[in-house]
Amino acid sequence: MKCPKCESENVQVHYETEKQGFSGSKGCCGWLLFGPIGLLCGLCGKDKVKSEEKYWVCNNCGAKFYD
């Protein structure tokens, strides 16, 4: 893989992931159904990966590009 900006082969692949956090709607429904303990329903699915992005970064010029 070559950098499109400086034509260097000194590049690294990076992965950026976005994870799901606390869900307010699940917590609210849990509160209505189960009381205060139901707030924990908002944590269901926490740390589930929403999206993952792969990109390359040139170590010489710092350009960020996709393959």
ZIFEN-V133615 format. One line per field, one symbol per residue. ss: DSSP state (@ for helix, = for strand, . for the rest). phi: phi as a letter, one per 30 degrees, with the letter a starting at -180 (. if undefined). A space follows every 10 residues. Layout:
ss->???
phi->???
This chain:
ss->.......... =========. ...@@@@@@@ @@@@@@@@@@ @@@.....== ========.. ...==..
phi->.cdddcidcd bbcbbccccd cdcddddddd dddbiedded ddddididdd abbcbcbddd cidcbcc
